[in-house]
Amino acid sequence: MGSKIIGVGSCLPSLRMTNNDFIAHRFYKDIDQPFEDSNEVIIEKFKEITGIEERRYAQKDQTNSDLGIEAAKKAIEAAQIDPETLDYIIFAHNFGDVGFASNHLDMLPALASRVKHALGISNPNCVAYDMLFGCPGWVEALIQANLFIKAGAATNCLVIGSETLSRVVDPHDRDSMIFADGAGACILTIGNKEDASGILSHATQTFTKDEAYFLNNGPSLNSKHHIHEKYIKMQGRKIYEFALTKVPAAMKIALDKSGVDIKEVKKIFIHQANEKMDEAIIDRFYRLFRAERPANIMPMNIQLNGNSSVATVPTLLDAVLQGEYPEHQLRQGDVIILASVGAGMNINAVVYRW
């Protein structure tokens, strides 16, 4: 008997930013050191590696919690439950609410408390808190909610992953083109003995000895640009190499714990970080089992949505459930894997029977 998802919702901002919108940017390869290549060449190389053509940005008057609230409402509606019956609201993010063009992080009160307030929930026993766990935050919040339910401490949990990374990117860093905004949410509830669906197993790992600062906050590559502000920075090559070895291994741990044969896995929902990297992770995962990778095993929407951190897995799951990708359908009894990697450096994976 595993905790099961009974409703999913998402919120993708309406503002689309194409790669052409970055043509006028001035990119630097290091502090005050511009690239020799033209922006056209830089952007084309970027697209070849990441697969990203567009990304979504929040409107000027939208905050991170606004996106999370919208996704939460849709998940509750899909689950057809009374919000007053929620025992936990867990909101995964990394930067809180960031105002447009402000770079000021606002996390007081917690974003989960803002969601509970917006939903009008009176029940004081509905506990609301935030989770900071890098890009794997939503998957980890799902794991925590499952443990609450298994421990008898909860029946219904609202799990949200939302981020507005467009507010914390350095416009002079080509990596800024990777990041995007969005929110996804689900309702996790207690399963029953007659129903085999739900969470079967999970694995979580944190690597900090050498890897802790692969993603961090740092100054703009343009020393004259907002000198007192800090922006999201990443060591792309090190993250790529780290992910290719550690993520498949963590996914294998989770699948081994579930007792499910790899041939039963129908879909893998992996954090939409980088198309080339995600493809390589899945290939290596199947090599660990000396198994052939099936066709259409991995849904992907990074091409049009970019990397919205904690929101990528739940928004992708919702898109598949809404029928946006006819080649990727979930049927009752299908085994899926949800996996993510990100700042910390943190990795996790969940094996789930639909």
Buried (B, 14 or more C-beta within 10 A) or exposed (E): BBBBBBBBBBBBBEBBBEBEBBEEBEBBEEEEEEBEEEBEEBBEEBBEBBBBBBBBBBEEEBBBBBBBBBBBBBBBEBBEBEBEBBBBBBBBBBBBBBBBEEBEBBBEEBBBBBBBEBBEBEEEEBBBBBBBBBBBBBBBBBBBBBBBBBEEEBBBBBBBBBBBBBBBBBBBBBBBBBBBBBBBBBBBBBBEEEEBBBBBBBBBBBBEEEBEBBBEBBBBBBEEBBEEBBBBBBBBEBBBEBBBEBBBBBBBBBBBBBEBEBEEBBBBBBBBBBBEBBBBBBEBBBEBBEEEBBEEBBBBBBBBBBBBBBBBBBBBBBBBBEEEBEEBBBEEEBBBBBBBBBBBBBBBBBBBBB
